[in-house]
Amino acid sequence: MNVKIKSVSPMIGTELSFPSYATAGSAGLDLAACIEETITVAPGERVKIPTGLAVQMPNEQMVGLVFPRSGNAWKHGISLTNAVGVIDSDYTGEIQVILQNLDAEKPFEINKGDRIAQLLFMPVMQVNLQVVEELGDTDRGAGGFGSTGK
């Protein structure tokens, strides 16, 4: 499936590359920081980092999802403030990543070209909501958090 990608920064294609899959089995494309100067993220602080890229989905049945990088999360406590970023099929602006430093003590430096997140493309389905008075019975029912055991 083809997804259109566009540079919105003069750094892309010269100083920074377009994203690519790291291995044949990679699910996501690494997104890099498209910044001129190093940004230091203090403990607990959140920052919005531009990627210099914009994409256009081929149709309404696709969404781009921005996930944290597991290495940054584990080694440095860096994650996405909104857990997962959603790029709707009709959004064609620059992809920006909201990072947060969850480490209680250490600041984290982001440099030009650092891989800060990963982008996955997935199918999406819009539904028609049907308002009802009752929902059907299931084994779980309304059992919430922890109701199915450990």
C-alpha positions in Angstrom: 0.0 0.0 0.0 1.3 3.4 -0.9 1.3 6.3 1.6 2.4 9.7 0.3 5.1 11.4 2.4 6.3 15.0 2.1 9.2 17.0 3.6 8.0 20.2 5.3 11.6 21.0 6.4 14.7 21.8 4.3 16.6 19.4 6.6 14.7 16.3 5.2 16.6 14.8 2.2 19.8 16.7 3.0 20.7 16.4 6.7 18.0 14.0 7.7 16.6 11.0 5.7 13.1 10.0 5.1 12.0 7.2 7.4 12.5 3.6 6.4 12.0 0.2 8.0 15.1 -0.9 10.0 14.5 -4.6 9.3 12.3 -6.7 7.1 10.2 -7.6 10.2 9.9 -4.0 11.5 6.3 -2.9 12.1 7.1 0.8 12.5 9.1 3.5 10.8 11.4 5.4 13.1 10.6 9.2 13.3 13.6 11.5 13.9 13.8 14.8 15.6 13.9 17.6 13.0 15.5 20.3 15.2 18.3 22.7 14.7 19.6 22.7 18.3 19.7 20.2 21.2 16.6 20.2 23.4 16.9 19.2 27.0 13.8 17.7 28.6 13.9 18.1 32.4 12.4 15.4 34.6 8.6 15.6 34.4 8.7 18.0 31.5 7.0 17.5 28.1 8.0 18.9 24.8 6.7 18.9 21.2 9.3 17.8 18.7 8.8 18.3 15.0 9.7 15.6 12.5 9.8 17.7 9.3 7.4 15.2 7.7 3.8 15.1 6.6 1.9 12.1 5.3 -1.3 11.5 3.4 -3.3 8.3 3.8 -4.6 6.7 0.6 -8.1 6.6 2.0 -10.3 6.9 5.1 -9.7 3.2 6.1 -6.1 3.9 7.3 -4.7 5.7 10.3 -1.1 6.5 11.3 -0.3 5.7 14.9 2.7 7.2 16.6 4.2 5.0 19.4 7.0 5.5 21.9 10.3 3.8 21.2 10.8 1.0 23.7 14.5 1.7 24.1 13.9 5.3 25.0 11.2 4.3 27.4 13.2 1.6 29.2 16.7 3.2 29.2 15.7 6.9 29.8 12.0 7.0 30.9 11.0 8.9 27.7 7.5 8.2 26.4 4.7 9.9 24.6 2.5 12.1 26.8 -0.7 11.0 24.9 0.4 7.3 24.9 -0.3 6.9 21.2 -0.5 9.8 18.7 -3.2 9.5 16.1 -2.8 10.8 12.5 -6.3 10.8 11.0 -6.7 10.1 7.4 -7.6 13.7 6.6 -4.7 15.3 8.5 -1.8 16.4 6.2 0.1 18.7 8.5 3.5 18.1 10.0 3.8 15.1 12.3 4.9 16.3 15.7 5.7 14.1 18.7 4.8 15.0 22.3 7.5 13.5 24.5 7.6 13.4 28.3 10.5 12.7 30.5 9.2 10.3 33.2 12.5 9.9 34.9 12.4 11.6 38.4 16.0 12.8 38.3 17.8 12.8 35.0 17.2 15.3 32.1 17.2 13.8 28.6 18.8 15.4 25.6 17.3 15.3 22.1 19.6 16.0 19.2 18.9 16.6 15.5 18.2 13.2 13.9 17.6 11.3 17.2 15.0 8.6 16.7 12.2 9.7 19.0 9.1 7.6 18.1 7.8 5.1 15.6 5.1 5.4 13.1 2.8 2.5 12.2 0.0 2.4 9.6 -3.1 0.4 10.4 -6.6 -0.2 9.0 -9.4 1.6 10.8 -13.1 1.1 10.7 -15.8 3.7 11.3 -19.0 2.3 12.7 -22.6 3.3 12.9 -23.6 3.5 16.6 -26.9 1.9 17.4 -28.5 3.3 20.6 -30.2 0.5 22.6 -31.8 0.1 26.0 -29.9 -3.1 26.8 -26.7 -4.9 25.8 -26.6 -8.7 25.4 -25.2 -11.0 28.1 -21.6 -12.1 28.0 -19.5 -14.3 30.4 -17.7 -11.1 31.7 -20.6 -8.7 31.7 -19.7 -5.4 33.3 -16.7 -6.8 35.2 -14.0 -4.1 34.9 -10.4 -3.7 36.0 -9.0 -6.9 37.4 -12.2 -8.9 36.9 -10.6 -11.6 34.9 -7.8 -12.3 37.4 -4.0 -12.0 37.1 
